């Protein structure tokens, strides 16, 4: 059965528009609006030629303080630590063969695995990049189809926050938007479905399109934007400021009018006879309410929306607003954001991360952090980078005779301890107070054995040859890491900390 995907050809157009939407920001400044004061910091991660200045917005996610971003040129998922502002590691993906994944439209990170999607499949991979399962979208559509319902994902063109895929970790289900075979007859029809990743069964959820869609037409703006929060599925439609909440236990739906003080609260209708160009202009330049995002650090919801623009020549030349919403879906505040800001963000303990559409420097991946009186920096709820987000190791490749060795497999969980146990500060440098950090990158084979070891000068803060040689010596003591990965870490040389650790051992 042919899948509905109206905008495949327009993917290139969107990508070009992304690259045109450049934000030039100062290192630090403040923006005063009628409702709040926001602070903006510009931060950057050092990168080399293997990584990108700009990662397509729908192909990056933050999980446990790490940014997972799809590198379309390397066909990898690059991992950055927003706390240390460093590159961490890289998951290599195969284009062909048993583990072949030809392309990615969007993905979601879970503690057990990563769920990807493209035009044909939902693809579940482990944190090493190996495929655990593929779920065919054509098969799902055949199971769903009652001659009125179709999968409404993915869309190659999307300017909303992660609307393509969400994962319910409690029920082990993917929540996706669906549509009707007739895009003009949505009233009272189901708008969301769930996919059980174990049984691969698809089921309709008791969520429906608004009654006003009997005669009104909003094109792609009528697509639902779902979000899973504990026992609730929160969703909205991009043409309206209204928000809905489905209680998964009672199956009841509540609606909330979270209106804007700056703009209208409903988009203008789209002519049902519009051609592709007019539909595209409408999608990019209409009043647009993005999907809600939930902040686990502060127990808040956020919604970004952009006002209507009459300037068809500039993709992101729209007034943008951030609405801060309480856990019980009551409006707290509304903030006008800086001009020309692309309206997709991630949430961290530092604040809200907005990505630059083009890098500010050739050797850096740059982003901005927005904070306000309601979005203050907080401590992480849990210590980051636990074992569940560390790439899994195939036990069949581990030498059983050395299984009791805690460093048989060095991971991001034990690398600091490994360095501490093995670091020998060069005596001359210790005496003279030479300090710095050396960034080492290891590449592994199918069994986790080390193929290569190198220093990244762009992420290294010292030219001292003795310190660099000691970092390489430590790196060469590592015998095994996660298979098929780039494993990286800093070896920090700090005289005071080294002497303190040495005195504690004595």
C-alpha positions as CSV (number, residue, x, y, z in Angstrom):
1,X,0.0,0.0,0.0
2,X,1.3,3.4,-0.9
3,X,2.2,5.6,2.2
4,X,0.9,9.1,2.4
5,X,3.9,11.5,2.5
6,X,3.0,14.7,0.6
7,X,6.3,16.5,1.2
8,X,9.1,14.1,0.3
9,X,10.2,16.3,-2.6
10,X,10.3,19.3,-0.4
11,X,12.9,18.0,2.0
12,X,15.7,19.6,0.1
13,X,13.8,22.9,0.2
14,X,13.5,22.8,4.0
15,X,17.1,21.9,4.5
16,X,18.2,24.9,2.3
17,X,15.9,27.1,4.3
18,X,17.5,25.8,7.5
19,X,20.9,26.9,6.3
20,X,19.6,30.3,5.4
21,X,18.2,31.0,8.8
22,X,21.3,32.2,10.6
23,X,21.2,33.8,14.0
24,X,24.0,36.1,14.9
25,X,24.2,36.3,18.7
26,X,26.4,38.2,21.2
27,X,28.3,36.2,23.8
28,X,25.8,37.3,26.6
29,X,23.0,39.8,26.6
30,X,19.5,40.3,28.0
31,X,16.2,40.8,26.3
32,X,13.4,42.7,28.2
33,X,9.8,42.0,27.1
34,X,6.5,43.2,28.5
35,X,6.1,40.0,30.5
36,X,9.6,38.9,31.6
37,X,13.3,39.3,31.5
38,X,15.3,36.5,29.9
39,X,19.0,35.9,29.9
40,X,20.8,34.4,26.9
41,X,24.2,32.7,26.9
42,X,26.0,31.6,23.8
43,X,28.0,28.4,24.3
44,X,30.0,26.2,22.0
45,X,31.4,22.7,21.8
46,X,34.8,22.1,20.2
47,X,34.5,19.9,17.1
48,X,36.8,18.7,14.3
49,X,36.1,18.0,10.6
50,X,34.2,14.8,11.4
51,X,31.3,16.6,13.1
52,X,28.8,19.3,12.1
53,X,28.4,22.9,12.9
54,X,24.7,22.5,12.4
55,X,22.6,19.4,13.2
56,X,19.1,19.2,11.7
57,X,16.7,20.2,14.4
58,X,14.4,17.1,14.2
59,X,17.4,14.8,14.3
60,X,18.7,15.6,17.8
61,X,17.6,14.8,21.3
62,X,18.9,15.5,24.8
63,X,18.9,12.5,27.2
64,X,20.5,12.7,30.7
65,X,22.3,15.8,29.8
66,X,23.8,14.5,26.6
67,X,22.9,15.7,23.1
68,X,22.5,12.9,20.6
69,X,22.6,14.4,17.1
70,X,22.4,12.7,13.7
71,X,25.4,13.5,11.5
72,X,24.1,13.1,8.0
73,X,27.5,13.3,6.4
74,X,29.1,10.6,8.5
75,X,25.8,8.6,9.0
76,X,26.5,8.6,12.7
77,X,24.8,9.7,15.9
78,X,27.3,12.1,17.6
79,X,27.1,12.6,21.3
80,X,28.0,15.8,23.2
81,X,28.0,16.6,26.9
82,X,26.3,20.0,27.5
83,X,27.7,20.1,31.1
84,X,31.3,19.9,30.0
85,X,30.7,21.2,26.5
86,X,32.7,18.4,25.0
87,X,32.3,15.8,22.3
88,X,31.8,12.4,24.1
89,X,31.3,9.6,21.6
90,X,29.8,8.5,18.3
91,X,27.4,5.7,17.3
92,X,28.3,4.4,13.8
93,X,25.3,3.4,11.6
94,X,25.4,1.0,8.7
95,X,23.7,2.0,5.4
96,X,23.6,-1.6,4.0
97,X,23.5,-5.2,5.2
98,X,21.8,-6.8,8.2
99,X,22.2,-3.6,10.2
100,X,21.5,-1.3,7.3
101,X,19.7,1.9,7.9
102,X,19.6,4.0,4.7
103,X,18.5,7.3,6.4
104,X,16.9,8.8,9.5
105,X,14.1,11.3,9.7
106,X,13.9,11.6,13.5
107,X,14.6,9.5,16.6
108,X,14.0,9.2,20.3
109,X,16.5,8.0,23.0
110,X,15.5,5.6,25.8
111,X,17.5,4.0,28.5
112,X,17.2,0.6,26.8
113,X,17.6,1.6,23.1
114,X,17.2,4.2,20.4
115,X,14.1,4.3,18.2
116,X,14.6,5.7,14.7
117,X,12.2,6.3,11.9
118,X,12.4,6.8,8.2
119,X,9.9,6.6,5.3
120,X,9.6,2.8,5.6
121,X,10.2,1.7,9.1
122,X,10.4,2.3,12.8
123,X,13.9,0.9,13.7
124,X,14.9,0.0,17.2
125,X,18.7,-0.1,17.7
126,X,20.9,-0.7,20.8
127,X,23.4,1.9,21.9
128,X,26.0,0.3,19.7
129,X,24.0,1.0,16.6
130,X,23.0,-2.7,16.0
131,X,19.4,-3.3,14.9
132,X,17.1,-5.0,17.5
133,X,13.9,-4.8,15.4
134,X,12.4,-3.2,12.4
135,X,8.6,-2.4,12.3
136,X,7.3,-2.0,8.8
137,X,5.1,1.1,8.3
138,X,3.3,-0.5,5.4
139,X,2.4,-3.5,7.6
140,X,1.1,-1.1,10.3
141,X,-1.0,0.8,7.8
142,X,-2.6,-2.4,6.5
143,X,-3.5,-3.4,10.1
144,X,-4.8,0.1,10.8
145,X,-6.6,0.7,7.6
146,X,-10.4,0.7,7.7
147,X,-10.4,2.6,4.4
148,X,-10.3,5.8,6.5
149,X,-7.1,5.8,8.6
150,X,-3.5,6.2,7.5
151,X,-0.2,6.7,9.2
152,X,0.5,10.4,9.3
153,X,4.3,10.1,9.9
154,X,6.9,10.8,9.0
155,X,7.0,14.2,7.4
156,X,10.2,15.2,5.8
157,X,9.1,18.8,6.4
158,X,8.4,19.7,10.0
159,X,9.1,22.8,12.0
160,X,7.5,21.6,15.2
161,X,9.2,20.2,18.3
162,X,9.8,16.5,17.9
163,X,6.3,15.9,16.7
164,X,7.1,12.8,14.6
165,X,7.6,10.2,17.4
166,X,7.2,9.9,21.2
167,X,7.8,6.8,23.3
168,X,5.8,5.6,26.3
169,X,8.4,3.8,28.4
170,X,5.8,2.4,30.9
171,X,3.7,0.6,28.3
172,X,6.6,0.1,25.8
173,X,4.6,1.8,23.0
174,X,5.3,4.3,20.4
175,X,2.7,7.1,20.1
176,X,2.2,8.4,16.5
177,X,-0.2,10.8,14.8
178,X,-2.6,9.3,12.2
179,X,-4.9,10.9,9.7
180,X,-7.8,10.1,7.4
181,X,-7.7,9.1,3.8
182,X,-9.6,12.3,3.2
183,X,-7.7,15.3,4.7
184,X,-10.9,17.3,4.7
185,X,-13.0,15.0,6.9
186,X,-11.3,15.0,10.2
187,X,-14.2,15.9,12.6
188,X,-14.5,13.3,15.4
189,X,-11.9,11.0,13.8
190,X,-9.1,9.4,15.8
191,X,-5.9,11.5,15.7
192,X,-3.4,9.3,17.6
193,X,-2.4,5.6,17.6
194,X,-0.1,3.4,19.6
195,X,2.4,0.8,18.4
196,X,3.3,-2.0,20.8
197,X,7.0,-2.6,20.1
198,X,6.8,-6.2,21.3
199,X,3.8,-7.4,19.4
200,X,4.0,-4.8,16.6
201,X,0.3,-4.2,16.9
202,X,-1.2,-0.8,16.3
203,X,-4.2,0.5,18.2
204,X,-6.3,3.6,18.0
205,X,-6.3,5.9,21.0
206,X,-9.4,7.6,22.3
207,X,-8.2,11.0,21.0
208,X,-10.1,12.7,18.2
209,X,-9.8,15.7,16.0
210,X,-11.8,18.8,17.0
211,X,-15.4,19.1,15.9
212,X,-14.7,22.4,14.1
213,X,-12.7,20.5,11.5
214,X,-15.9,19.5,9.8
215,X,-15.8,22.6,7.6
216,X,-12.5,24.2,8.4
217,X,-9.2,23.2,6.8
218,X,-5.7,23.9,8.2
219,X,-3.6,21.5,6.1
220,X,-0.5,20.3,8.0
221,X,-1.4,22.5,11.0
222,X,-4.1,20.1,11.9
223,X,-1.6,17.4,12.7
224,X,-1.5,16.5,16.4
225,X,1.6,17.0,18.5
226,X,1.7,14.3,21.3
227,X,3.7,14.2,24.5
228,X,3.8,11.5,27.1
229,X,4.0,12.5,30.8
230,X,3.5,9.6,33.3
231,X,-0.2,8.7,33.0
232,X,-1.1,11.5,30.6
233,X,-0.9,12.0,26.9
234,X,-0.8,15.7,26.3
235,X,-1.5,16.9,22.7
236,X,-2.4,19.9,20.7
237,X,-2.9,21.0,17.1
238,X,-0.7,23.6,15.6
239,X,-3.6,25.8,14.3
240,X,-4.9,26.4,17.8
241,X,-3.8,27.5,21.3
242,X,-6.0,24.8,22.9
243,X,-4.3,21.9,24.7
244,X,-5.8,18.5,25.5
245,X,-4.9,15.8,28.1
246,X,-5.8,12.2,27.9
247,X,-5.8,10.2,31.2
248,X,-4.5,6.8,30.2
249,X,-6.2,5.1,33.1
250,X,-9.7,6.6,33.0
251,X,-9.6,7.3,29.2
252,X,-11.1,10.8,29.9
253,X,-10.0,13.9,28.0
254,X,-9.7,17.4,29.4
255,X,-9.2,20.5,27.4
256,X,-7.4,23.7,28.4
257,X,-7.5,27.1,26.8
258,X,-3.9,28.3,27.1
259,X,-4.2,31.6,25.2
260,X,-1.6,34.0,24.1
261,X,-1.5,37.7,25.2
262,X,0.5,38.6,22.1
263,X,-1.2,36.9,19.1
264,X,-4.4,35.5,17.9
265,X,-5.2,32.0,19.2
266,X,-6.3,30.3,15.9
267,X,-4.7,30.3,12.5
268,X,-6.4,31.4,9.4
269,X,-7.9,28.7,7.3
270,X,-6.2,27.2,4.2
271,X,-7.9,27.1,0.9
272,X,-8.7,23.5,0.2
273,X,-7.7,24.0,-3.5
274,X,-4.2,25.4,-2.7
275,X,-1.3,24.0,-4.7
276,X,1.9,22.7,-3.1
277,X,3.6,26.1,-3.1
278,X,0.7,27.8,-1.3
279,X,0.5,24.9,1.2
280,X,4.2,25.3,1.9
281,X,4.0,29.0,2.3
282,X,1.0,28.5,4.6
283,X,2.9,26.0,6.8
284,X,6.0,28.2,7.2
285,X,4.3,31.5,7.6
286,X,1.0,31.0,9.4
287,X,0.4,31.4,13.2
288,X,1.9,28.1,14.5
289,X,1.5,26.5,17.9
290,X,4.3,24.0,18.4
291,X,3.9,20.9,20.6
292,X,4.3,21.2,24.3
293,X,7.6,20.0,26.0
294,X,7.9,18.9,29.6
295,X,10.7,20.0,31.9
296,X,11.5,17.3,34.4
297,X,13.9,19.5,36.3
298,X,11.4,22.2,37.1
299,X,8.0,20.4,36.6
300,X,6.9,22.8,33.9
301,X,5.5,22.6,30.4
302,X,6.8,25.0,27.7
303,X,5.1,25.9,24.4
304,X,6.7,27.9,21.6
305,X,4.4,29.6,19.0
306,X,5.2,31.9,16.1
307,X,3.0,34.6,14.8
308,X,1.8,35.0,11.3
309,X,4.3,36.5,8.9
310,X,3.6,38.3,5.6
311,X,7.2,38.2,4.5
312,X,7.4,35.1,2.3
313,X,11.1,35.7,1.5
314,X,12.5,34.8,4.9
315,X,11.8,31.4,6.5
316,X,12.2,32.3,10.1
317,X,11.3,36.0,10.1
318,X,8.4,35.6,12.6
319,X,7.7,36.9,16.1
320,X,8.3,34.0,18.5
321,X,6.9,33.5,22.0
322,X,7.5,31.1,24.8
323,X,4.6,30.2,27.1
324,X,5.5,28.7,30.5
325,X,2.8,26.4,31.8
326,X,2.4,24.7,35.2
327,X,2.2,20.9,35.7
328,X,-1.6,21.1,36.0
329,X,-1.7,23.0,32.6
330,X,-2.2,26.5,33.9
331,X,-0.5,29.4,32.2
332,X,2.3,31.0,34.3
333,X,4.0,33.4,32.0
334,X,4.5,34.3,28.3
335,X,7.8,35.6,27.0
336,X,8.7,37.2,23.6
337,X,11.8,35.6,22.3
338,X,14.6,37.3,20.3
339,X,13.9,38.0,16.6
340,X,14.7,35.4,14.0
341,X,15.0,32.6,16.6
342,X,14.3,29.1,15.2
343,X,11.5,27.7,17.4
344,X,12.9,24.3,18.3
345,X,14.6,23.7,21.7
346,X,15.9,21.1,24.1
347,X,15.6,21.2,27.9
348,X,18.6,20.9,30.3
349,X,19.4,21.6,33.9
350,X,21.1,24.8,32.6
351,X,18.0,26.1,30.9
352,X,16.4,25.9,27.4
353,X,18.8,25.1,24.6
354,X,18.1,26.7,21.2
355,X,20.4,25.6,18.4
356,X,22.0,27.9,15.9
357,X,21.0,27.1,12.4
358,X,24.5,27.7,11.2
359,X,27.6,27.6,13.3
360,X,29.3,30.7,14.5
361,X,32.8,29.3,14.1
362,X,34.3,26.7,11.8
363,X,35.6,24.5,14.6
364,X,32.7,24.8,17.1
365,X,29.1,23.5,17.4
366,X,27.3,26.5,18.9
367,X,24.0,26.9,20.8
368,X,22.3,29.3,23.1
369,X,20.8,28.8,26.6
370,X,17.8,30.8,27.6
371,X,16.9,31.3,31.3
372,X,14.3,33.5,33.1
373,X,12.9,33.9,36.6
374,X,10.9,30.7,36.0
375,X,13.7,28.8,34.2
376,X,16.6,29.0,36.6
377,X,19.5,26.6,36.4
378,X,19.0,23.6,38.7
379,X,21.0,20.5,39.8
380,X,20.3,17.3,37.9
381,X,17.6,15.1,39.3
382,X,19.7,12.0,38.9
383,X,23.5,11.6,38.4
384,X,24.0,11.7,34.6
385,X,25.4,8.9,32.3
386,X,24.3,5.9,34.3
387,X,24.9,2.4,32.9
388,X,21.6,2.4,31.0
389,X,22.9,5.1,28.6
390,X,26.3,3.5,28.1
391,X,26.5,1.4,25.0
392,X,25.8,-2.2,25.8
393,X,28.6,-4.7,25.5
394,X,28.1,-8.1,23.9
395,X,29.0,-10.5,26.7
396,X,30.0,-13.1,24.1
397,X,33.0,-11.0,23.2
398,X,34.3,-10.6,26.8
399,X,37.2,-12.8,28.0
400,X,35.7,-14.8,30.9
401,X,39.1,-15.3,32.5
402,X,39.3,-11.5,33.2
403,X,35.6,-10.9,33.9
404,X,36.4,-9.9,37.5
405,X,38.6,-7.1,36.3
406,X,36.5,-3.9,36.8
407,X,38.4,-2.2,33.9
408,X,38.1,-5.2,31.4
409,X,35.7,-3.0,29.5
410,X,36.3,0.8,30.0
411,X,33.1,2.8,29.7
412,X,32.0,6.4,30.4
413,X,31.0,5.1,33.9
414,X,34.5,4.0,34.9
415,X,36.8,6.1,32.8
416,X,37.5,8.7,35.5
417,X,38.3,6.0,38.0
418,X,40.5,4.3,35.4
419,X,42.4,7.5,34.8
420,X,42.8,8.2,38.5
421,X,44.2,4.7,39.1
422,X,46.7,4.9,36.4
423,X,47.7,8.6,36.1
424,X,51.4,9.3,36.8
425,X,52.0,13.0,36.8
426,X,55.4,13.7,35.0
427,X,57.8,14.7,37.8
428,X,59.2,17.8,36.0
429,X,55.8,19.1,35.1
430,X,54.5,18.4,38.6
431,X,57.3,20.3,40.2
432,X,56.9,23.3,37.8
433,X,53.1,23.3,38.0
434,X,52.4,22.5,34.3
435,X,48.7,21.8,33.9
436,X,46.1,21.2,31.2
437,X,43.7,18.7,29.7
438,X,44.4,16.2,26.9
439,X,41.4,15.0,24.8
440,X,41.9,11.4,23.6
441,X,39.8,9.5,21.0
442,X,39.8,5.7,20.7
443,X,38.2,3.8,17.8
444,X,37.1,0.2,18.4
445,X,36.5,-2.9,16.3
446,X,33.6,-5.4,16.3
447,X,34.8,-6.9,19.6
448,X,35.6,-3.6,21.4
449,X,39.3,-3.9,20.8
450,X,41.2,-0.7,20.1
451,X,41.9,0.0,16.5
452,X,43.4,3.5,16.9
453,X,44.3,6.1,19.5
454,X,44.7,9.8,18.8
455,X,44.7,13.2,20.5
456,X,42.2,15.9,19.3
457,X,44.1,19.2,19.4
458,X,41.0,21.2,19.2
459,X,39.7,19.9,22.5
460,X,43.1,19.8,24.2
461,X,44.3,22.7,26.2
462,X,48.0,22.0,26.5
463,X,51.0,21.6,24.1
464,X,53.2,20.1,26.8
465,X,54.7,16.9,25.3
466,X,55.2,15.1,28.6
467,X,51.5,15.6,29.6
468,X,50.3,14.5,26.1
469,X,52.6,11.4,26.2
470,X,51.2,10.4,29.6
471,X,47.6,10.7,28.3
472,X,48.5,8.4,25.4
473,X,50.2,6.0,27.8
474,X,47.0,5.8,29.9
475,X,44.9,5.4,26.7
476,X,47.0,2.5,25.6
477,X,46.3,0.7,28.8
478,X,42.7,0.4,27.7
479,X,42.1,-2.9,26.1
480,X,38.4,-2.9,25.4
481,X,35.5,-0.3,25.0
482,X,32.1,-0.5,23.4
483,X,32.3,-2.3,20.0
484,X,32.2,-0.2,16.8
485,X,32.5,3.1,18.5
486,X,34.5,6.2,18.9
487,X,35.3,6.5,22.6
488,X,36.7,9.8,23.9
489,X,37.7,11.3,27.2
490,X,39.8,14.0,28.8
491,X,42.9,13.3,30.9
492,X,43.1,16.2,33.3
493,X,46.4,17.3,34.8
494,X,45.7,19.4,37.9
495,X,48.6,19.6,40.4
496,X,46.5,20.3,43.5
497,X,44.0,17.6,42.8
498,X,46.7,15.1,42.0
499,X,48.6,15.8,45.2
500,X,45.4,15.6,47.2
501,X,44.5,12.2,45.8
502,X,48.1,11.0,46.4
503,X,48.0,12.1,50.0
504,X,44.7,10.3,50.6
505,X,46.1,7.1,49.3
506,X,49.0,7.3,51.7
